[in-house]
Amino acid sequence: MIIKQSDTFTQKLFVFDLTLNWTLGLVLVFFPEIINRLIFKTPVFGSLFYITLGVLFLFFAFWQTVVHLIKRVFRPFNLTFAAVMAIIPIILLTQALFSFHPLIRSLTLMLLWLGNIYMTFLTAWYLYAIFLFSYQNRRTKGRG
């Protein structure tokens, strides 16, 4: 029962994250200067930085789309890849938040920390889903 519920939740979470990644990617690619002004009190990075970041979000969103909408397969490899792809931004964003803290607008700082917490939860959930998947496989093999 809990495995079925976690699978349903994982699917919904994956769709939410997929939508968020497409949105962030497109916004970063098409509005880099606006994003720079929204985040920082004075511009810190050039447009190319935000565009590159946006393209990375779009590549990951494309992978999520293929996994979810086309293949419809959630296996430990897919969840592990998704977890790793969340851990990397957690580390980089945390470093940036500490390094650029004085330059970041207060509301944006709060939103970025919330984003970091969301990615930490996402990583933890994917790792938990991997555990449940392997637990289910061990139980299924034990019955055979």
SULCORPE-V804445 format. One record per residue. N is the residue number from 1. RES is the residue in one letter. NEAR is the number of other C-alpha atoms within 12 Angstrom. Layout:
# SULCORPE-V804445
N/RES/NEAR
N/RES/NEAR
This chain:
# SULCORPE-V804445
1/M/9
2/I/15
3/I/20
4/K/14
5/Q/13
6/S/24
7/D/27
8/T/16
9/F/19
10/T/35
11/Q/27
12/K/16
13/L/26
14/F/37
15/V/23
16/F/20
17/D/35
18/L/30
19/T/22
20/L/25
21/N/32
22/W/27
23/T/22
24/L/29
25/G/29
26/L/26
27/V/25
28/L/30
29/V/27
30/F/20
31/F/23
32/P/28
33/E/23
34/I/21
35/I/31
36/N/27
37/R/21
38/L/23
39/I/30
40/F/26
41/K/21
42/T/18
43/P/21
44/V/24
45/F/23
46/G/20
47/S/22
48/L/18
49/F/20
50/Y/29
51/I/26
52/T/22
53/L/30
54/G/28
55/V/25
56/L/24
57/F/30
58/L/27
59/F/21
60/F/31
61/A/30
62/F/25
63/W/26
64/Q/33
65/T/26
66/V/19
67/V/24
68/H/27
69/L/17
70/I/12
71/K/13
72/R/17
73/V/19
74/F/28
75/R/26
76/P/23
77/F/19
78/N/28
79/L/35
80/T/24
81/F/22
82/A/36
83/A/29
84/V/23
85/M/28
86/A/31
87/I/25
88/I/19
89/P/28
90/I/27
91/I/19
92/L/19
93/L/26
94/T/23
95/Q/16
96/A/23
97/L/28
98/F/16
99/S/14
100/F/24
101/H/23
102/P/17
103/L/22
104/I/27
105/R/22
106/S/18
107/L/15
108/T/23
109/L/26
110/M/16
111/L/18
112/L/29
113/W/25
114/L/18
115/G/24
116/N/26
117/I/21
118/Y/22
119/M/32
120/T/26
121/F/21
122/L/32
123/T/30
124/A/23
125/W/26
126/Y/36
127/L/28
128/Y/24
129/A/35
130/I/28
131/F/22
132/L/26
133/F/27
134/S/19
135/Y/17
136/Q/22
137/N/17
138/R/13
139/R/13
140/T/11
141/K/10
142/G/9
143/R/8
144/G/7
